[in-house]
Amino acid sequence: MNLNHKDIQAIVRTLDDSPYDELQLENAEFSLYLKRTAAGWTQQQQTLQAATPLQLTTAAAAVPAALLPASEAAPTEAGLVDVRSPMVGTFYRAPQPGAAPYVEIGAPVASNTIIAIIEVMKLMCSIPALTAGTVHEILVQDAQLVEKGQLLMRVKPGPV
């Protein structure tokens, strides 16, 4: 059973009318965690396969190079890891207006470090770095509309 965006929206609407601030659903096939913050709901969803979680909706999952224009398929420098948008939405560098950005160029990140959020229909989706290292480039402006697969940041892998 996989939850699609429409399913998650229905769950969030139900939660909006409840006193609860968190929800965690798990079974053998998926895990979904929703949390209400001042900026709205954040979501983490995983599809579980053979004990290896694969980040879906909220992770900046690698987009196959064949689906990207040739100019975007390779990083500008060898050894950099591209962080791409997993969805269409509005890119935000900070958790709320006026707050400090999640990361800056040169900031160390772990694979689960939240580097940005993307808002889709009032649902805030956290974007993790997916690799440990240092933020090398930030390629999107705050509050900019991004496309699925669009390059957001580049991370230089290495120890944190």
N, C-alpha and C positions, 0 to 999 in steps of 0.2 A: 504494500500500500504506500503510494507516494502522495504527499499533499501538494496540490498546486497552489498558485497564488490566490485563486478564488476561494479555495478551502481555508487558507490562512486568514484571508480578509473576513470570512464569516466567523471564524473563531475570535478574531480581534474585536469585531462588532459586539459579539456576545460578552467578551471580557470588559469592554468599555462600559457596559451597563452593570457590571459586578463590582464588589468591593475588593477584588483580588488584584494584586500587582504583578504576579508571576504565574506562569503555567509551564509545566514540563510534561510532555507526552513521549512515551517510549514504547516500542515493541521490537520484535526481532528484525524488522526491516528499516525503521527510521527512528530518529530522535528529533523532537521539536521543543525549543525552549523560547518562551516569550517573556519579556520583562517590560513593565511600564516605567518610564523615566519622565523627567520634566519635558523632554523633547518629543515624547511619544513612545510608541512601542518599538522595541528592538527585537530582532528575531535571529535565532541560530537554528539551522535545520541541517541534519545529516542523514544520508542514506547509508545504512550499514551493510557491508558485504564482507563476509569472511573475516570479521573482527578488524577490518581496516576501514575507518570512517572516511567518506569522501564528502567534502563540503559542497553543498549545492547552492541554493538560493543566496545565502549570505556570504559565501566565500568567493573570493576573486579567483575562480577556477580557471585553470589554463585553457585557453581557447586554441584548438588545433590550428597550426600555422596555415593549413589549407583554407581555412575559413576567413583569414585576414588578408588585406591587401599586402602585396609584397613589401611595400614601404614600411609596414608596421610589424611584419612577421619576425624580424630580428632586432635585438637591442642595438643601440648605437655603439656600445662597447662590449667586447666579449666578456662573458662571465657575469653580466648583470641579469637579474631575474625580473621579468615584467610582471606587474600587478595590474590586472585588467578588470574592468567592470563586469560583474556577472549578470547585469540587468540594465534596462533603460531606467533612468531616474535622475534626480538632482543630487549632485555630489556635494558633500559638506566636509570640510577639514576639521571642524570642531563639533562637540556635542550639542552646543546651543549658541545662538548669536552672542558675541562678545566674549566667549570662553576661549581659552588657549587651544590652539590646534592639537589634534591627537599626536602628530609628529611633524618635525621639521627636517630639512635636508641635514644629513649628518647624524640624525638620531639613531641610536641602536634599537633594533626591533627583534623580538622573538617571533616564531612562526604564528603564535596566537595573538600577537599584539594588534589591537584595533588601530588602523591607520586612518580610517575615514568612515563615514556613513553615507548611504545612498537612500534617499527618500523616494518611495513609490506610493502614491495615493495615501499619504499621511502615515505610512508604515516605514519606520526607520530600520534599515538593514545594515548591520555592522560589517565592515570589510576588514578581514585580518590580513597581515603581511604574507602569511603562508610560507615564509622562509626566514631563517635567522640571519641577521646581518645589519647593514647600515643603509638608511634611506639615501639614495644617490641622486634621484631626480623626482620632482613633483611636477607632473605635466598638465594638471587640470586646475583651473581657478575655482575658488570657493563659490558655491551656489550655481555652478555651471551644469547644464543638462548634459548627461553622458549617455552614450549608446552602449548596448551590450557588446562586450569585447573590446571596448575602447581602452587604450593604455592610460592608466592613472598615475602610476609611479614606477620607479625602478629601484630595486634593492640590490646592493652589493653583498652577496653571501659571505658569511664569516661568523666568528664567535661573537656573542653578544657582550 
